Amino acid sequence: MTSISPSGAAAEVPATPTAKARNFPIDRIRVFLTLVVLIHHTVIPYTYFGHTDPAQWMGFDCIVLATDSFFMAMFFFLSGLFVWPSLAFKTPRIFFRDRLLRLGMPFTIAAFTITPIAYYAISLRQSPDIGFAAFWWKTITVGPWPSGPVWFVWVLLAFDLSATLLYRISPKLLDPINRLSLRAFDRPADFCQFLVAVTAVVYIPGRLYFGPSRWFSIGPFDVQADRVLLYAAYFFIGAGVGAANFDRGLLSANGQLARSGWGWVIVTLVPYCLMWGLIAVKRELLGNPVFLPDWYEASYGLLFVAFSAAIMFTIFAYFLRFERSGWSVLDPLQADAYGIFLVHYPIVLWLQYWLFDFDLPAIVKAVVTFALTVALSWAATAALRRIPEATHVL
């Protein structure tokens, strides 16, 4: 079975407004990150980090360390890209009404149905005799009431509300970030350094104060305490990049980032390997203590934000260069990506529950779980989208 820490993220990134304005790289990154979410949740039980299955493979630890360190932030960055143009096109009231429909409704439904069904699989391992009705009632009345990966949805809604208020104060509020984006057409490394500097300032103090594992929780409203300002920074920096002149800035298909070679891969691997070095220090030299010294947390936090920024630029560089036209294997999933995210969690947990007692290698269990999760989540989403008006939400 998997651990109960909901470390996934949603794929609810606004699509480009019209087919004419469609941005192929951004659309495909959105699908790619959705699949990364499914991979992340698939392999957690078979790692040192969340080892809750007899099978284990070190390679999955490498995957989880990477995914947990970047894809949340990148989702918020992508979600912010089209916020400012949307607010320019719609009144703030209509914009937020649409966000309530697209985000608030799915979160509410998921909190009362999808996530309890998911966590019931974990509860059965601990209390085999408990019925679902009793488990559901205890979850929503006594708690804990984790929201699972859909916590991203309510946090994104909160950021959208904040953006609506800030836009009313001044539509030009993010112009300085947009100017940095325009300069990054030729010098993307400068923007990456800016991103690392800002996120280090907002993330490291939170990590030192709260630690890396604390969550704020009120009912189903969860958010990781040390990362909430990090995610806000990524969201509003993304909004600044997308505020104007998108085709002439950092993410231009003709910019320097799109022409980058292997340099960003090297930049990404350096902090990633150093994070593993610190993990080795924690386990071998410090004795894996519950509370780590401040120097360790600050050092790890700096490497964390450096890796998060670098791998995001690496992914953008790849998709801007190689996935900007034609047909991609990711295209068939585009319309269903958000729905796949919303419904996948109970599927993956119940598949892991079913495979728990089988004496199979961790890789086999993970491959079976991932393949079936993609297929069943996609089928469920396609079925839900046949409901009248459901396409306005999913």
C-alpha positions as CSV (number, residue, x, y, z in Angstrom):
1,M,0.0,0.0,0.0
2,T,1.1,3.6,-0.5
3,S,1.8,6.2,2.1
4,I,-0.9,8.6,2.9
5,S,1.0,11.8,2.1
6,P,-0.8,13.4,-0.8
7,S,2.2,14.8,-2.7
8,G,0.7,14.9,-6.2
9,A,-0.6,17.7,-8.2
10,A,-3.4,18.5,-10.5
11,A,-3.2,18.9,-14.3
12,E,-5.7,21.8,-14.4
13,V,-3.7,24.2,-16.4
14,P,-5.8,26.5,-18.6
15,A,-5.6,25.6,-22.2
16,T,-4.8,28.3,-24.7
17,P,-8.1,30.2,-25.6
18,T,-8.6,29.1,-29.2
19,A,-7.4,26.5,-31.6
20,K,-5.6,29.3,-33.6
21,A,-3.7,30.3,-30.5
22,R,-2.9,26.8,-29.4
23,N,0.6,26.4,-27.9
24,F,1.7,22.9,-28.6
25,P,4.6,22.8,-26.2
26,I,2.6,24.0,-23.2
27,D,-0.3,21.6,-24.0
28,R,2.1,18.7,-24.2
29,I,3.9,19.7,-21.0
30,R,0.6,19.7,-19.3
31,V,-0.1,16.1,-20.3
32,F,3.5,15.1,-19.6
33,L,3.3,16.4,-16.0
34,T,-0.1,14.6,-15.5
35,L,1.6,11.3,-16.4
36,V,4.5,12.2,-14.0
37,V,1.9,12.5,-11.2
38,L,0.6,9.0,-12.0
39,I,4.2,7.7,-12.0
40,H,4.9,9.4,-8.7
41,H,1.9,7.8,-7.0
42,T,2.5,4.5,-8.7
43,V,6.1,4.0,-7.3
44,I,5.8,5.5,-3.8
45,P,5.1,2.1,-2.1
46,Y,8.2,0.6,-3.5
47,T,10.7,3.2,-2.2
48,Y,12.7,3.9,0.9
49,F,10.7,7.2,1.3
50,G,7.3,5.5,1.4
51,H,8.1,1.8,1.7
52,T,4.7,0.3,2.5
53,D,5.0,-2.8,0.2
54,P,7.3,-5.8,0.7
55,A,8.8,-5.1,-2.8
56,Q,11.3,-2.3,-3.2
57,W,13.6,-0.9,-5.8
58,M,16.2,1.9,-5.4
59,G,15.5,3.3,-8.8
60,F,12.1,4.4,-7.7
61,D,13.7,6.4,-4.9
62,C,15.5,8.3,-7.6
63,I,12.2,9.0,-9.4
64,V,10.4,10.1,-6.3
65,L,13.2,12.5,-5.1
66,A,13.1,14.1,-8.6
67,T,9.3,14.3,-9.0
68,D,8.6,15.5,-5.5
69,S,11.2,18.3,-5.9
70,F,9.8,20.0,-9.0
71,F,6.4,19.0,-10.5
72,M,4.2,20.7,-8.0
73,A,6.0,24.0,-8.5
74,M,5.9,23.6,-12.3
75,F,2.2,22.9,-12.2
76,F,1.6,26.2,-10.5
77,F,3.9,28.0,-13.0
78,L,2.0,26.6,-15.9
79,S,-1.3,27.5,-14.2
80,G,-0.2,31.1,-13.8
81,L,0.8,31.6,-17.5
82,F,-2.6,32.4,-18.8
83,V,-4.1,34.1,-15.8
84,W,-3.3,37.7,-16.7
85,P,-4.6,37.4,-20.3
86,S,-7.7,35.8,-19.0
87,L,-8.3,38.7,-16.6
88,A,-7.8,41.1,-19.4
89,F,-10.3,39.3,-21.5
90,K,-12.9,38.7,-18.8
91,T,-14.3,40.7,-15.9
92,P,-12.8,39.6,-12.5
93,R,-16.3,38.4,-11.5
94,I,-16.7,36.2,-14.6
95,F,-13.1,35.0,-14.3
96,F,-13.5,33.9,-10.7
97,R,-17.0,32.4,-11.4
98,D,-15.4,30.2,-14.1
99,R,-12.6,29.2,-11.7
100,L,-15.2,28.2,-9.1
101,L,-16.8,26.0,-11.7
102,R,-13.6,24.5,-13.0
103,L,-11.8,24.1,-9.6
104,G,-14.2,24.6,-6.7
105,M,-16.8,22.1,-7.9
106,P,-14.3,19.2,-8.7
107,F,-12.6,19.8,-5.4
108,T,-15.8,19.6,-3.4
109,I,-17.0,16.5,-5.2
110,A,-13.6,14.8,-4.9
111,A,-13.3,15.6,-1.2
112,F,-16.5,13.8,-0.4
113,T,-16.2,10.9,-2.8
114,I,-13.0,10.2,-4.6
115,T,-10.5,10.7,-1.9
116,P,-12.4,8.8,0.8
117,I,-12.7,5.9,-1.7
118,A,-8.9,6.1,-2.2
119,Y,-8.0,6.2,1.5
120,Y,-10.4,3.4,2.4
121,A,-7.9,1.0,0.7
122,I,-5.3,2.1,3.2
123,S,-7.7,1.9,6.1
124,L,-8.5,-1.7,5.2
125,R,-4.9,-2.7,5.8
126,Q,-5.0,-1.3,9.3
127,S,-8.7,-2.2,10.2
128,P,-9.9,-5.0,7.9
129,D,-13.3,-5.1,9.5
130,I,-14.3,-1.5,9.0
131,G,-17.1,-0.8,6.5
132,F,-16.9,2.0,4.0
133,A,-19.9,3.8,5.4
134,A,-18.3,3.9,8.9
135,F,-15.0,4.9,7.4
136,W,-16.5,7.7,5.3
137,W,-18.5,9.1,8.2
138,K,-15.5,9.1,10.6
139,T,-13.4,10.8,7.9
140,I,-15.7,13.7,7.4
141,T,-16.8,14.1,11.0
142,V,-13.8,13.2,13.1
143,G,-10.9,13.2,10.7
144,P,-8.3,13.1,9.5
145,W,-9.8,14.1,6.2
146,P,-6.9,14.3,3.7
147,S,-7.8,15.6,0.3
148,G,-5.2,13.6,-1.5
149,P,-3.7,15.1,-4.7
150,V,-6.7,17.4,-5.2
151,W,-5.3,19.7,-2.5
152,F,-3.6,21.4,-5.5
153,V,-7.1,22.4,-6.9
154,W,-8.2,24.4,-3.9
155,V,-4.8,26.1,-3.5
156,L,-4.9,27.0,-7.2
157,L,-8.3,28.5,-6.7
158,A,-7.0,30.6,-3.8
159,F,-4.2,31.8,-6.0
160,D,-6.6,32.7,-8.7
161,L,-8.7,34.7,-6.3
162,S,-5.5,36.5,-5.2
163,A,-4.6,37.2,-8.8
164,T,-8.1,38.6,-9.4
165,L,-7.7,41.0,-6.5
166,L,-4.2,42.0,-7.5
167,Y,-5.3,42.6,-11.1
168,R,-8.0,45.0,-9.9
169,I,-5.4,46.9,-8.0
170,S,-3.2,47.3,-11.0
171,P,-3.1,45.3,-14.3
172,K,0.6,46.4,-14.6
173,L,1.6,44.9,-11.3
174,L,3.5,42.0,-13.0
175,D,5.2,44.1,-15.7
176,P,8.6,43.9,-14.1
177,I,8.5,40.1,-14.3
178,N,7.3,40.4,-17.9
179,R,10.2,42.6,-18.8
180,L,12.6,40.0,-17.3
181,S,10.9,37.4,-19.5
182,L,11.4,39.5,-22.6
183,R,15.1,39.8,-21.8
184,A,15.2,36.1,-21.2
185,F,14.5,35.6,-24.9
186,D,18.2,35.8,-25.4
187,R,19.4,35.1,-21.8
188,P,17.2,32.4,-20.1
189,A,19.9,31.7,-17.6
190,D,19.3,35.1,-16.1
191,F,15.7,34.4,-15.5
192,C,16.5,31.0,-14.0
193,Q,18.8,32.7,-11.5
194,F,16.1,35.2,-10.7
195,L,13.7,32.3,-10.1
196,V,16.1,30.5,-7.8
197,A,16.8,33.6,-5.8
198,V,13.2,34.5,-5.3
199,T,12.2,30.9,-4.4
200,A,15.1,30.5,-2.1
201,V,14.0,33.6,-0.1
202,V,10.4,32.3,0.3
203,Y,11.2,28.6,0.7
204,I,14.2,28.2,3.0
205,P,12.8,30.2,6.0
206,G,9.6,28.1,5.8
207,R,11.6,24.9,5.7
208,L,13.7,26.0,8.7
209,Y,10.6,27.0,10.7
210,F,8.1,24.3,9.8
211,G,10.3,21.5,8.7
212,P,9.8,19.6,5.4
213,S,6.9,17.3,6.5
214,R,4.3,19.6,8.2
215,W,1.0,20.2,6.5
216,F,-1.6,22.8,7.3
217,S,-5.0,21.0,7.5
218,I,-8.5,22.2,8.1
219,G,-11.0,19.5,7.1
220,P,-10.1,18.5,3.5
221,F,-8.1,21.7,2.9
222,D,-4.5,20.6,3.0
223,V,-1.3,22.3,2.0
224,Q,2.4,21.7,2.8
225,A,3.4,24.4,5.2
226,D,7.0,25.0,4.0
227,R,6.0,25.1,0.3
228,V,2.9,27.3,0.2
229,L,5.0,30.5,-0.5
230,L,7.2,28.6,-3.0
231,Y,4.1,27.6,-5.0
232,A,2.7,31.2,-4.8
233,A,6.0,32.5,-6.2
234,Y,5.9,30.0,-9.1
235,F,2.3,30.9,-9.8
236,F,2.8,34.6,-9.9
237,I,6.1,34.5,-11.7
238,G,4.4,32.3,-14.3
239,A,1.6,34.9,-14.5
240,G,4.3,37.6,-15.1
241,V,5.8,35.6,-17.9
242,G,2.4,35.2,-19.6
243,A,1.1,38.7,-18.9
244,A,2.1,40.0,-22.3
245,N,4.3,39.3,-25.4
246,F,4.4,35.6,-24.7
247,D,5.8,34.9,-28.1
248,R,8.7,37.2,-27.6
249,G,9.8,36.2,-24.1
250,L,11.3,33.3,-22.1
251,L,9.0,30.7,-23.6
252,S,9.2,31.8,-27.2
253,A,9.6,29.0,-29.7
254,N,12.3,31.1,-31.4
255,G,14.1,32.1,-28.2
256,Q,17.4,30.9,-26.8
257,L,15.8,28.4,-24.4
258,A,14.3,26.6,-27.3
259,R,17.7,26.4,-29.0
260,S,19.4,25.1,-25.8
261,G,21.4,21.9,-25.9
262,W,22.5,19.6,-23.1
263,G,23.6,22.5,-20.8
264,W,20.3,22.5,-18.9
265,V,20.6,18.8,-18.2
266,I,24.0,19.3,-16.6
267,V,22.7,22.2,-14.6
268,T,19.8,20.0,-13.4
269,L,22.0,17.0,-12.5
270,V,24.4,19.0,-10.2
271,P,21.8,20.0,-7.5
272,Y,20.1,16.6,-7.9
273,C,23.3,14.7,-7.1
274,L,24.1,17.0,-4.3
275,M,20.7,16.4,-2.7
276,W,21.5,12.7,-2.7
277,G,24.8,13.6,-1.1
278,L,23.0,15.4,1.7
279,I,20.6,12.4,2.1
280,A,23.6,10.2,2.5
281,V,25.0,12.5,5.2
282,K,21.7,12.4,7.0
283,R,21.5,8.6,7.0
284,E,25.1,7.7,7.5
285,L,26.7,10.5,9.4
286,L,23.8,12.1,11.3
287,G,22.0,8.9,12.1
288,N,18.8,9.8,10.3
289,P,17.4,12.0,13.2
290,V,13.9,13.3,13.4
291,F,15.1,16.9,13.7
292,L,17.9,18.0,11.5
293,P,20.3,20.9,12.1
294,D,19.5,24.2,10.5
295,W,22.6,24.1,8.3
296,Y,21.4,20.9,6.8
297,E,17.8,22.1,6.2
298,A,19.1,25.4,4.7
299,S,21.6,23.6,2.4
300,Y,19.0,21.1,1.3
301,G,16.5,23.9,0.7
302,L,18.9,25.8,-1.6
303,L,19.6,22.6,-3.6
304,F,15.8,21.9,-3.7
305,V,14.9,25.3,-5.3
306,A,17.9,25.1,-7.7
307,F,16.9,21.7,-8.9
308,S,13.3,22.6,-9.2
309,A,14.1,25.6,-11.4
310,A,16.7,23.8,-13.5
311,I,14.6,20.8,-14.3
312,M,11.6,23.0,-15.2
313,F,13.9,24.9,-17.7
314,T,15.2,21.6,-19.0
315,I,11.6,20.4,-19.7
316,F,10.7,23.7,-21.3
317,A,13.8,23.5,-23.5
318,Y,13.0,20.0,-24.7
319,F,9.4,20.7,-25.5
320,L,10.0,24.1,-27.1
321,R,12.6,22.5,-29.3
322,F,11.2,19.1,-30.2
323,E,7.5,19.1,-29.4
324,R,6.3,22.4,-30.9
325,S,4.5,21.1,-34.0
326,G,3.3,18.0,-35.7
327,W,1.8,15.0,-33.9
328,S,2.9,13.8,-30.4
329,V,2.1,10.6,-28.5
330,L,0.9,12.9,-25.8
331,D,-1.8,14.6,-27.9
332,P,-4.6,12.0,-27.5
333,L,-4.6,12.6,-23.7
334,Q,-4.9,16.4,-23.9
335,A,-8.6,16.7,-23.5
336,D,-8.8,14.3,-20.7
337,A,-5.6,15.2,-18.7
338,Y,-7.4,17.2,-16.0
339,G,-10.0,14.4,-15.5
340,I,-7.3,11.8,-15.4
341,F,-5.7,13.6,-12.5
342,L,-8.9,14.0,-10.6
343,V,-10.0,10.3,-10.8
344,H,-6.6,8.5,-10.8
345,Y,-5.9,8.4,-7.0
346,P,-8.4,5.7,-5.9
347,I,-7.5,3.6,-8.9
348,V,-3.8,3.6,-8.1
349,L,-4.3,2.9,-4.4
350,W,-6.8,0.1,-5.0
351,L,-4.5,-1.5,-7.6
352,Q,-1.6,-1.3,-5.0
353,Y,-3.9,-2.9,-2.4
354,W,-4.7,-5.7,-4.8
355,L,-1.1,-6.3,-5.7
356,F,0.2,-6.1,-2.1
357,D,0.0,-9.8,-1.4
358,F,1.5,-10.9,-4.7
359,D,5.2,-11.9,-4.5
360,L,6.3,-9.9,-7.5
361,P,9.3,-7.6,-8.1
362,A,8.7,-3.9,-7.5
363,I,9.2,-3.1,-11.1
364,V,6.5,-5.5,-12.2
365,K,4.0,-4.2,-9.7
366,A,4.7,-0.6,-10.7
367,V,4.4,-1.3,-14.4
368,V,1.1,-3.1,-14.0
369,T,-0.2,-0.4,-11.7
370,F,0.8,2.5,-13.9
371,A,-0.5,0.9,-17.1
372,L,-3.9,0.1,-15.6
373,T,-4.1,3.4,-13.8
374,V,-3.6,5.3,-17.1
375,A,-6.1,3.1,-19.0
376,L,-8.8,3.1,-16.3
377,S,-8.4,6.8,-15.4
378,W,-8.6,7.7,-19.1
379,A,-11.7,5.5,-19.6
380,A,-13.4,6.9,-16.5
381,T,-12.7,10.5,-17.6
382,A,-14.0,9.8,-21.1
383,A,-17.2,8.4,-19.6
384,L,-17.7,11.4,-17.3
385,R,-17.2,13.8,-20.1
386,R,-20.2,12.3,-21.8
387,I,-22.4,13.7,-19.1
388,P,-24.1,16.8,-20.3
389,E,-22.2,20.0,-19.4
390,A,-19.4,18.0,-17.9
391,T,-16.9,19.2,-20.5
392,H,-17.2,22.7,-18.9
393,V,-15.7,21.2,-15.7
394,L,-13.5,18.4,-17.0
